[in-house]
Amino acid sequence: MVTVSSAELQRHLGRYQDMALVEPVAVTRNGRERVVILSADEYHRLKKRDRRVLSLSDFTQEDIQAILACEPPKEADSFNSELNG
């Protein structure tokens, strides 16, 4: 990811807009990242991956039975200590 100061961005906005089509551009202010510029295509791709909250009515009876029948893998036992913390 390219990192640029906000002052540099103002001076060469077009250049960094073009760069953002290829890879994200982090914009800093006072040495700290404030925003990231990315292509519209990448933004829309990421938005599609946002979580969608489902309610029980979104599931069929078969879905619900399959969920109830699930067992966590043995590897998940290592997280049990987090339940008691």
C-alpha positions as CSV (number, residue, x, y, z in Angstrom):
1,M,0.0,0.0,0.0
2,V,1.3,3.4,-0.9
3,T,1.4,6.0,1.9
4,V,1.2,9.7,1.3
5,S,0.8,12.8,3.4
6,S,-2.3,14.9,3.0
7,A,-0.2,17.8,1.8
8,E,1.3,15.6,-0.9
9,L,-2.1,14.3,-1.9
10,Q,-3.4,17.8,-2.4
11,R,-0.5,18.7,-4.6
12,H,-0.8,15.6,-6.8
13,L,-4.4,14.4,-6.4
14,G,-4.7,13.0,-9.9
15,R,-1.6,10.9,-9.6
16,Y,-2.8,9.3,-6.3
17,Q,-6.3,8.7,-7.8
18,D,-4.7,6.8,-10.6
19,M,-2.5,4.8,-8.1
20,A,-5.6,3.9,-6.1
21,L,-7.0,2.1,-9.2
22,V,-4.2,-0.4,-8.7
23,E,-3.6,-0.5,-5.0
24,P,-4.9,1.3,-1.9
25,V,-3.4,4.7,-1.0
26,A,-3.1,5.5,2.7
27,V,-3.3,9.2,3.5
28,T,-1.5,10.5,6.6
29,R,-2.0,13.6,8.7
30,N,0.6,14.4,11.3
31,G,2.3,11.1,10.6
32,R,-0.8,9.0,11.3
33,E,-3.0,7.2,8.8
34,R,-6.3,8.9,8.5
35,V,-8.0,7.6,5.4
36,V,-7.4,5.1,2.6
37,I,-8.3,5.8,-1.0
38,L,-9.2,2.8,-3.1
39,S,-10.9,2.2,-6.4
40,A,-14.7,2.2,-6.7
41,D,-14.6,-1.4,-7.8
42,E,-12.6,-2.5,-4.7
43,Y,-15.0,-0.5,-2.5
44,H,-18.0,-2.2,-4.0
45,R,-16.4,-5.6,-3.7
46,L,-15.7,-5.0,0.0
47,K,-19.3,-3.7,0.6
48,K,-20.7,-6.9,-0.9
49,R,-18.8,-8.8,1.8
50,D,-20.4,-6.9,4.7
51,R,-22.2,-9.1,7.1
52,R,-25.8,-9.6,6.6
53,V,-27.8,-10.3,9.7
54,L,-30.3,-13.2,9.3
55,S,-33.3,-13.9,11.5
56,L,-34.7,-17.3,12.2
57,S,-37.4,-16.9,9.6
58,D,-34.7,-16.7,6.9
59,F,-33.9,-20.4,7.5
60,T,-35.7,-23.5,6.4
61,Q,-36.5,-26.3,8.9
62,E,-33.8,-28.3,7.2
63,D,-31.3,-25.4,7.7
64,I,-32.2,-25.2,11.4
65,Q,-31.9,-29.0,11.9
66,A,-28.5,-29.0,10.2
67,I,-27.3,-26.2,12.5
68,L,-28.5,-28.0,15.6
69,A,-26.7,-31.2,14.4
70,C,-23.4,-29.4,14.0
71,E,-20.5,-30.2,16.3
72,P,-17.4,-28.0,16.6
73,P,-14.1,-29.6,15.5
74,K,-11.8,-30.8,18.3
75,E,-9.4,-27.9,17.5
76,A,-12.0,-25.6,18.9
77,D,-11.5,-27.0,22.4
78,S,-8.5,-24.7,22.7
79,F,-10.9,-21.8,22.9
80,N,-12.9,-23.1,25.9
81,S,-10.8,-21.2,28.4
82,E,-12.1,-17.9,26.8
83,L,-15.6,-18.8,27.9
84,N,-14.6,-18.8,31.6
85,G,-12.6,-15.6,31.5
